[in-house]
Amino acid sequence: MASKIHLLVIGLLVLIPAIGSRRQNSSAEQCFCNLKGGLDDCSCDVESIDSFNNGKIHPLLEELLGRNYFRYFKVSLNQECPFWYDDSKCALKDCAVDICTEEVLPEGMRNGHEIKKYMTDSLKDKEECDEMMELSTVDHTLSQESKDAFVEWTEYDDSQLSFCVMDDEDENEMQYVDLLLNPEQYTGYKGESPHRIWRSIYEENCFKPVQSTRPSYSPNIVSKGSPLEGLCLEKRVFYRVISGLHSSINIHLCARHLLPDGWGRTKWGPKLEEFRKRFSPESVGPQGTTRLKNLYFVYLLELRALVKAAPYFLNQTFYTGDRGEDDEVRQLLMDVLEVARQFPYQFDENTMFQGDPKEARRLKEEFRQHFWNVTRIMDCVGCDKCRLWGKLQVHGLGTALKVLFSGDIIGRIDIPHNRQFHMTRREIVALVNAFGRLSKSIRALEDFKNMMMRS
């Protein structure tokens, strides 16, 4: 009898770890089982994006973003919050940002001069020719051609409206930051201050159905009664890109979290418990999957912006003062754009702002103003490193929106130079880095999935 009991105890001890393992695998399945299939408001699926991102474009982006042109970002981190008084400045050392001294900057970025992109000689000649034609052509009548031109100018003006608050390039507080030396990671910035930032973004700037008084940010509400119920396509897109950006930032914090080292040293790495806290069904219900799918949605939107901007990049010189480096950067970017172009499921911006032209313009302006406010809220972030990466990623998303809604003028030189599409160096750096952040988030999801399966 004693021997039978002994065998039973041994059997239970063997079985318990197996049960625990199955429970952990079940947790992984629950967290990721719904993260598959199609995405709303676009003709693509999660699996296609995973394969494309992790196997094709992510390695190229990692190499590109390590080059000087894209690793240095000029930013002001000392702007006052325009919406409320905030004395919650983070004093933790991990919140601090190391500013570049002039000695470490590439030669072409020194002396406080913003790098200018140079058009080809033929494009400069075209500008001079256009100016001569405009000066020599005087007509005091309103011909049909003039009326048509006015319509075209109005369309151009609408397309060129910025979606971001631009820091003044001449401000003394504008400084270069080395993004590789100031990685996005967990800093200990938490509590009421960051919660107020996101509440302001969701509740005051995301759109809400007219018939509802429910705040747009409601993590426990999905499907019927969700923030997207009753919203038009454009307003659903706005919510999804904000939610997707939020998810991406949370993934970055989980992927580079402060870990116990045991030797009194700082150690950074992925923290599975933090990821579960923010995205698992046990912590946030089915909303976790929705948040992750919104990450894929904003990824598609910014991918499309890169593809659409490709003709503009063809005419640019990515100048840092090192010709060999500049040529390599240009070729790397062309490789990224070619891979991006080959992805078959592109976001279709042409479905937005359609219908009655007057109503479409009104909705577009409302869309722009809401995003404009989001960019201003970034100056209310109390952690310098969080503010740096928040401004860069929001600015990059705003640049993507500018590209997508610029009509068909990108890369065209058959129109007067002063009406041609233009991006500043900061917009280019922000756009490519912002997409790189989304790409890194999707790659990190694969790592977290594997960690869950092994735990």
C-alpha positions as CSV (number, residue, x, y, z in Angstrom):
1,M,0.0,0.0,0.0
2,A,2.8,2.4,0.9
3,S,4.5,1.7,-2.4
4,K,1.3,2.5,-4.3
5,I,1.0,5.8,-2.5
6,H,4.6,6.6,-3.2
7,L,4.1,5.9,-6.9
8,L,1.0,8.1,-6.9
9,V,2.9,11.0,-5.3
10,I,5.7,10.7,-7.9
11,G,3.1,10.7,-10.7
12,L,1.5,13.8,-9.4
13,L,4.8,15.6,-9.1
14,V,5.6,14.7,-12.7
15,L,2.2,15.8,-13.9
16,I,2.1,19.2,-12.1
17,P,4.8,20.9,-14.2
18,A,3.2,19.5,-17.3
19,I,-0.1,21.1,-16.3
20,G,1.7,24.4,-15.5
21,S,3.4,24.3,-18.9
22,R,0.0,23.7,-20.7
23,R,-1.4,26.6,-18.8
24,Q,1.4,28.9,-19.9
25,N,1.1,27.7,-23.5
26,S,-2.7,28.3,-23.2
27,S,-1.9,31.9,-22.0
28,A,0.2,32.4,-25.1
29,E,-2.5,31.0,-27.3
30,Q,-5.1,33.3,-25.8
31,C,-2.9,36.3,-26.2
32,F,-2.0,35.7,-29.8
33,C,-4.7,33.3,-31.1
34,N,-7.0,36.3,-32.1
35,L,-4.0,38.2,-33.5
36,K,-4.5,36.8,-37.0
37,G,-6.6,37.2,-40.1
38,G,-7.8,40.4,-41.7
39,L,-7.7,43.9,-40.4
40,D,-10.7,46.2,-40.5
41,D,-10.8,49.1,-43.1
42,C,-8.0,47.6,-45.2
43,S,-7.4,44.5,-47.4
44,C,-4.6,42.8,-45.5
45,D,-4.0,40.2,-42.8
46,V,-1.6,40.0,-39.8
47,E,0.2,36.9,-41.2
48,S,1.2,38.7,-44.4
49,I,2.6,41.7,-42.5
50,D,4.5,39.5,-40.0
51,S,6.2,37.6,-42.9
52,F,7.0,40.7,-44.8
53,N,8.2,42.8,-41.9
54,N,10.3,40.2,-40.0
55,G,11.8,38.5,-43.1
56,K,12.3,41.4,-45.6
57,I,12.1,45.0,-44.6
58,H,13.0,45.0,-40.9
59,P,16.7,44.0,-41.4
60,L,17.1,46.7,-44.0
61,L,15.6,49.3,-41.7
62,E,17.9,48.4,-38.9
63,E,20.9,49.0,-41.1
64,L,19.5,52.2,-42.5
65,L,18.6,53.8,-39.2
66,G,22.1,53.2,-37.8
67,R,23.5,55.6,-40.4
68,N,24.4,59.2,-39.5
69,Y,21.7,60.9,-41.6
70,F,18.9,59.1,-39.6
71,R,20.4,58.6,-36.2
72,Y,20.6,62.4,-35.4
73,F,17.3,64.1,-34.8
74,K,17.0,67.9,-34.1
75,V,14.4,68.7,-31.4
76,S,13.5,71.1,-28.7
77,L,12.8,69.3,-25.3
78,N,12.2,72.5,-23.3
79,Q,8.9,73.8,-24.7
80,E,6.3,74.5,-22.1
81,C,3.1,72.5,-22.0
82,P,0.4,74.6,-23.7
83,F,-2.6,73.0,-22.0
84,W,-1.9,72.8,-18.3
85,Y,0.7,73.6,-15.7
86,D,2.9,70.5,-15.1
87,D,5.4,70.3,-12.4
88,S,5.8,66.5,-12.7
89,K,9.2,66.6,-14.4
90,C,10.8,63.2,-14.1
91,A,14.0,63.3,-12.0
92,L,15.0,59.7,-12.7
93,K,18.4,59.3,-14.4
94,D,16.8,57.0,-17.1
95,C,14.5,59.9,-18.1
96,A,17.4,62.1,-19.1
97,V,18.5,62.7,-22.7
98,D,22.2,63.0,-23.7
99,I,22.5,66.0,-26.1
100,C,25.1,65.9,-28.8
101,T,28.0,68.2,-28.7
102,E,29.1,69.8,-32.0
103,E,32.3,67.8,-32.0
104,V,30.5,64.4,-32.3
105,L,28.2,65.5,-35.1
106,P,28.9,64.7,-38.8
107,E,30.6,67.6,-40.5
108,G,27.5,68.6,-42.5
109,M,25.4,69.1,-39.3
110,R,27.8,71.4,-37.4
111,N,27.6,75.1,-36.7
112,G,23.9,75.0,-36.0
113,H,22.9,74.8,-39.7
114,E,20.1,72.6,-40.6
115,I,21.0,70.3,-43.5
116,K,19.4,71.4,-46.7
117,K,18.4,69.0,-49.4
118,Y,19.7,69.9,-52.8
119,M,17.7,69.5,-55.9
120,T,19.4,68.4,-59.1
121,D,20.8,71.2,-61.4
122,S,17.9,70.6,-63.8
123,L,15.4,71.2,-61.1
124,K,17.1,74.5,-60.1
125,D,17.0,75.6,-63.8
126,K,13.3,74.7,-63.8
127,E,12.7,76.9,-60.8
128,E,14.5,79.9,-62.5
129,C,12.5,79.3,-65.6
130,D,9.2,79.2,-63.8
131,E,10.0,82.4,-62.0
132,M,10.7,84.2,-65.3
133,M,7.5,82.9,-66.8
134,E,5.5,84.0,-63.8
135,L,7.1,87.5,-63.8
136,S,6.6,88.0,-67.5
137,T,2.9,86.8,-67.7
138,V,0.4,89.5,-66.6
139,D,-3.2,89.1,-67.4
140,H,-5.9,91.3,-65.8
141,T,-8.8,89.1,-66.9
142,L,-10.0,86.0,-65.3
143,S,-9.8,83.4,-68.1
144,Q,-11.0,79.9,-67.7
145,E,-7.4,78.8,-67.4
146,S,-7.0,81.1,-64.5
147,K,-10.1,79.8,-62.8
148,D,-8.8,76.3,-63.3
149,A,-5.5,77.3,-61.8
150,F,-7.1,78.8,-58.8
151,V,-8.8,75.4,-58.1
152,E,-5.5,73.7,-58.5
153,W,-3.8,76.1,-56.1
154,T,-6.5,75.6,-53.5
155,E,-6.1,71.8,-53.8
156,Y,-2.4,72.3,-53.3
157,D,-2.8,74.6,-50.3
158,D,-5.1,72.0,-48.7
159,S,-2.6,69.2,-49.3
160,Q,0.3,71.2,-47.9
161,L,-1.3,72.0,-44.6
162,S,0.9,70.5,-41.9
163,F,-0.4,67.9,-39.5
164,C,2.3,68.8,-36.9
165,V,3.3,71.8,-34.9
166,M,6.8,72.5,-36.2
167,D,9.5,73.5,-33.7
168,D,11.2,76.8,-34.8
169,E,14.4,75.8,-36.6
170,D,16.0,79.1,-35.4
171,E,15.3,78.5,-31.8
172,N,18.4,78.3,-29.6
173,E,16.9,75.4,-27.7
174,M,16.8,73.2,-30.8
175,Q,19.5,70.5,-30.3
176,Y,20.6,67.4,-32.0
177,V,20.1,64.1,-30.2
178,D,21.8,60.8,-31.1
179,L,18.9,58.3,-31.2
180,L,21.2,55.3,-30.9
181,L,22.6,56.6,-27.6
182,N,19.2,57.5,-26.3
183,P,17.1,54.4,-27.0
184,E,13.4,54.2,-26.3
185,Q,13.0,52.1,-23.2
186,Y,11.3,51.9,-19.8
187,T,12.3,54.9,-17.7
188,G,10.2,54.7,-14.6
189,Y,8.0,57.5,-15.8
190,K,4.5,56.5,-14.6
191,G,1.5,57.6,-12.5
192,E,-0.9,60.5,-13.1
193,S,1.3,62.5,-15.5
194,P,1.5,59.9,-18.3
195,H,-2.1,58.9,-17.7
196,R,-3.2,62.5,-18.2
197,I,-1.3,62.6,-21.5
198,W,-3.1,59.7,-22.9
199,R,-6.5,60.7,-21.5
200,S,-6.2,64.1,-23.2
201,I,-5.3,62.4,-26.5
202,Y,-8.1,59.9,-26.4
203,E,-10.9,61.8,-24.7
204,E,-10.3,65.3,-26.1
205,N,-8.8,64.7,-29.5
206,C,-10.1,61.3,-30.8
207,F,-13.5,61.5,-32.5
208,K,-16.7,60.4,-30.7
209,P,-20.1,59.5,-32.3
210,V,-22.3,62.5,-32.2
211,Q,-25.1,60.7,-30.5
212,S,-22.8,59.4,-27.7
213,T,-21.3,61.1,-24.7
214,R,-19.0,58.2,-24.0
215,P,-15.2,59.0,-24.0
216,S,-13.3,57.7,-27.0
217,Y,-10.8,56.0,-24.7
218,S,-12.5,53.0,-23.1
219,P,-10.3,49.9,-22.8
220,N,-13.1,47.6,-21.6
221,I,-15.5,48.3,-24.5
222,V,-15.3,46.4,-27.8
223,S,-17.6,45.7,-30.8
224,K,-21.1,47.1,-30.1
225,G,-20.7,50.2,-27.9
226,S,-17.0,50.5,-28.9
227,P,-15.4,53.9,-29.5
228,L,-15.6,53.2,-33.3
229,E,-19.3,52.5,-33.4
230,G,-21.1,55.1,-35.5
231,L,-17.9,56.7,-36.8
232,C,-17.1,57.4,-40.5
233,L,-14.0,55.8,-42.1
234,E,-11.8,58.9,-41.6
235,K,-12.6,59.1,-37.8
236,R,-12.1,55.3,-37.4
237,V,-8.7,55.7,-39.1
238,F,-7.7,58.5,-36.7
239,Y,-8.6,56.4,-33.7
240,R,-6.8,53.3,-35.0
241,V,-3.5,55.2,-35.8
242,I,-3.5,56.8,-32.4
243,S,-4.2,53.4,-30.7
244,G,-1.7,51.6,-32.9
245,L,1.0,54.2,-32.0
246,H,0.1,53.8,-28.3
247,S,0.5,50.0,-28.6
248,S,3.8,50.4,-30.3
249,I,5.2,52.6,-27.6
250,N,4.0,50.2,-24.9
251,I,5.7,47.3,-26.7
252,H,9.0,49.3,-26.8
253,L,8.8,49.8,-23.1
254,C,8.2,46.1,-22.5
255,A,11.0,45.1,-24.9
256,R,13.6,47.3,-23.2
257,H,12.6,47.1,-19.6
258,L,14.8,47.4,-16.5
259,L,15.6,43.8,-15.3
260,P,17.0,42.5,-12.0
261,D,20.7,41.8,-12.5
262,G,21.7,40.6,-9.1
263,W,25.1,42.4,-9.3
264,G,23.9,46.0,-8.9
265,R,24.3,46.7,-12.6
266,T,21.7,48.1,-15.0
267,K,20.3,45.5,-17.4
268,W,17.8,46.0,-20.1
269,G,15.7,43.4,-21.9
270,P,12.2,42.1,-22.6
271,K,9.9,41.7,-19.6
272,L,7.2,39.2,-20.3
273,E,5.2,40.1,-17.1
274,E,4.9,43.7,-18.3
275,F,3.8,42.6,-21.8
276,R,1.1,40.4,-20.3
277,K,-0.1,43.3,-18.0
278,R,-0.7,45.5,-21.0
279,F,-2.0,43.1,-23.7
280,S,-3.0,39.7,-22.3
281,P,-6.8,38.7,-22.1
282,E,-6.3,38.1,-18.4
283,S,-5.3,41.7,-17.8
284,V,-7.3,43.8,-20.4
285,G,-9.7,41.3,-21.9
286,P,-10.3,41.2,-25.7
287,Q,-9.2,44.8,-26.0
288,G,-5.6,43.7,-25.9
289,T,-5.9,42.0,-29.3
290,T,-7.7,45.1,-30.7
291,R,-4.8,47.3,-29.6
292,L,-2.3,45.0,-31.3
293,K,-4.3,44.9,-34.5
294,N,-4.3,48.7,-34.5
295,L,-0.5,48.5,-34.5
296,Y,-0.6,46.6,-37.8
297,F,-3.1,49.2,-39.1
298,V,-0.8,52.2,-38.5
299,Y,2.1,50.1,-39.9
300,L,0.3,49.8,-43.2
301,L,-0.5,53.5,-43.3
302,E,3.1,54.5,-42.7
303,L,4.3,51.9,-45.2
304,R,2.1,53.4,-47.8
305,A,3.4,56.9,-47.0
306,L,7.0,55.7,-47.7
307,V,6.0,54.2,-51.0
308,K,4.1,57.3,-52.1
309,A,7.1,59.5,-51.1
310,A,9.5,57.5,-53.1
311,P,9.5,59.8,-56.2
312,Y,10.4,62.7,-53.9
313,F,13.3,60.8,-52.3
314,L,14.7,60.1,-55.8
315,N,15.6,63.8,-56.1
316,Q,17.2,64.2,-52.7
317,T,20.8,64.3,-51.6
318,F,21.1,62.9,-48.0
319,Y,23.9,65.1,-47.1
320,T,26.1,64.8,-44.0
321,G,29.4,65.9,-45.3
322,D,30.7,62.4,-46.0
323,R,30.1,61.6,-49.7
324,G,30.7,57.9,-49.4
325,E,28.4,57.6,-46.4
326,D,25.7,59.7,-48.1
327,D,25.8,57.5,-51.2
328,E,25.4,54.4,-49.1
329,V,22.5,55.9,-47.2
330,R,20.7,56.8,-50.4
331,Q,21.2,53.3,-51.8
332,L,20.0,51.7,-48.6
333,L,16.9,53.9,-48.6
334,M,16.2,53.0,-52.2
335,D,16.5,49.3,-51.3
336,V,13.9,49.9,-48.5
337,L,11.6,51.7,-50.8
338,E,11.8,49.0,-53.4
339,V,11.0,46.3,-50.9
340,A,8.1,48.4,-49.6
341,R,6.7,48.9,-53.1
342,Q,6.6,45.2,-53.6
343,F,4.2,44.5,-50.7
344,P,0.9,43.6,-52.3
345,Y,-1.6,44.9,-49.7
346,Q,-1.1,48.7,-49.6
347,F,-3.2,51.0,-47.6
348,D,-5.5,52.9,-49.9
349,E,-5.7,56.6,-48.9
350,N,-7.9,57.4,-51.9
351,T,-10.9,55.9,-50.0
352,M,-10.7,58.8,-47.5
353,F,-12.2,62.3,-47.8
354,Q,-14.5,61.4,-50.7
355,G,-18.0,62.5,-51.5
356,D,-19.2,66.1,-51.3
357,P,-16.0,68.2,-51.8
358,K,-17.1,70.9,-49.3
359,E,-17.8,68.3,-46.6
360,A,-14.6,66.4,-47.5
361,R,-12.5,69.6,-47.0
362,R,-14.3,70.3,-43.7
363,L,-13.6,66.8,-42.4
364,K,-10.0,66.9,-43.6
365,E,-9.4,70.1,-41.7
366,E,-11.1,68.7,-38.6
367,F,-8.9,65.6,-38.9
368,R,-5.8,67.8,-39.2
369,Q,-6.7,70.0,-36.3
370,H,-7.2,67.0,-34.0
371,F,-3.8,65.6,-34.9
372,W,-2.2,69.0,-34.6
373,N,-3.4,69.1,-31.0
374,V,-1.8,65.7,-30.4
375,T,1.5,67.0,-31.5
376,R,1.2,69.9,-29.0
377,I,0.4,67.5,-26.2
378,M,3.9,65.9,-26.6
379,D,5.3,69.0,-25.0
380,C,3.4,68.1,-21.8
381,V,5.3,64.8,-21.3
382,G,7.3,65.0,-18.1
383,C,10.1,62.6,-19.0
384,D,12.7,64.0,-21.5
385,K,13.4,60.6,-23.1
386,C,9.7,59.9,-23.4
387,R,9.1,63.3,-24.8
388,L,11.9,62.8,-27.4
389,W,10.5,59.6,-28.7
390,G,6.9,60.8,-28.5
391,K,7.7,63.9,-30.5
392,L,9.7,61.9,-33.1
393,Q,7.0,59.2,-33.6
394,V,4.1,61.6,-33.6
395,H,6.0,63.9,-36.0
396,G,6.7,60.9,-38.2
397,L,3.1,59.9,-38.3
398,G,2.1,63.5,-39.0
399,T,4.5,63.5,-41.9
400,A,3.0,60.3,-43.2
401,L,-0.4,61.9,-43.2
402,K,1.0,64.9,-45.0
403,V,2.4,62.6,-47.7
404,L,-0.8,60.5,-48.0
405,F,-3.1,63.5,-48.5
406,S,-0.8,65.5,-50.8
407,G,-2.7,64.5,-53.9
408,D,-0.6,63.6,-57.0
409,I,2.1,66.3,-56.8
410,I,4.9,64.2,-55.2
411,G,7.9,64.0,-57.4
412,R,6.4,66.2,-60.1
413,I,8.7,68.8,-61.6
414,D,6.3,69.9,-64.4
415,I,4.6,72.4,-62.0
416,P,6.0,75.6,-60.6
417,H,8.7,75.0,-58.0
418,N,6.8,77.0,-55.3
419,R,3.9,74.5,-55.6
420,Q,6.0,71.4,-55.6
421,F,5.9,68.9,-52.7
422,H,8.6,69.5,-50.0
423,M,9.8,67.8,-46.8
424,T,12.3,69.2,-44.4
425,R,15.2,67.0,-43.2
426,R,13.5,66.6,-39.8
427,E,10.4,65.3,-41.5
428,I,12.3,62.8,-43.5
429,V,14.2,61.6,-40.4
430,A,11.0,61.4,-38.4
431,L,9.1,59.6,-41.1
432,V,11.6,56.8,-41.6
433,N,12.4,56.4,-37.9
434,A,8.7,56.3,-37.0
435,F,8.1,53.5,-39.4
436,G,11.3,51.8,-38.1
437,R,9.7,51.9,-34.6
438,L,6.5,50.2,-35.8
439,S,8.6,47.6,-37.6
440,K,10.6,46.9,-34.5
441,S,7.4,46.5,-32.4
442,I,6.0,43.9,-34.8
443,R,9.3,42.0,-34.7
444,A,9.2,42.2,-30.9
445,L,5.8,40.5,-30.9
446,E,7.3,37.4,-32.3
447,D,9.9,37.4,-29.5
448,F,7.2,37.8,-26.8
449,K,5.1,35.0,-28.4
450,N,8.1,32.7,-28.2
451,M,8.8,33.6,-24.6
452,M,5.2,32.8,-23.7
453,M,5.4,29.4,-25.4
454,R,8.7,28.6,-23.5
455,S,7.6,29.8,-20.1
